[in-house]
Amino acid sequence: FFTGCNLGCIFCQNYDISHLMNGEYISTAELADIMLYLQERGCENINLVTPTHQTPQIADALLLARREVADIVLVDINEGIAKGKALDIMEASPVLGFNSHVVGTGDYRDTADSDIVIITAGFPRKPGMSRDDLPFKNFEVVKSVSQQVKEYSPDAFIIVVTNPLDAMT
C-alpha cells in the first residue's frame, strides 16, 4: 500500500496511512529492487487496477528498475482516465529512458496472461456511510474484478489493496 496519497479525499478509509503518513517508508529504488526480484522469478508484466494516484511513483520505480522491467496495463472503469494516465507515462518514456509499454484500458482482455495483478478498485465512500458499509459494497467490486482476472490471467499473483484493507484481504 502506498502512503502519502495526493488526492485528499474527504472520506478516505485509510486516512491514518494515506494522509498521516503512517507506515513503512520504501523508496522508489527499493520498489525497483522488488520489481527486479519479481522479474528474476519470471514476472513479465504487472497490471494495476485503478492506480491513478500512484502512477508517478510506479513510473519512477520502473525507470530505476533497468528501464525495462515489465509491461503495465492500467484498468479503470473510466477508460478515459486509464488511457490518459498511461499516455502521460508513455510520453515521458523517451525523456526518462525506459522501455516498458504502458497502456490504459477499460477492457480486461488487455490484461491477458498477467503475472501480477494489483487490485485497488473499490466503491467510493459517500457522505453518511460508515467504514463498516464498505466491505459489502467493495465485496461486489473485488468479486467482479477477480472474476475478470481469473478469466484472462488464471495464474496471476493477486495483491488486493481495496478499502477497508483489513477486511478485504
Disulfide bonds with the S-S distance in Angstrom:
none
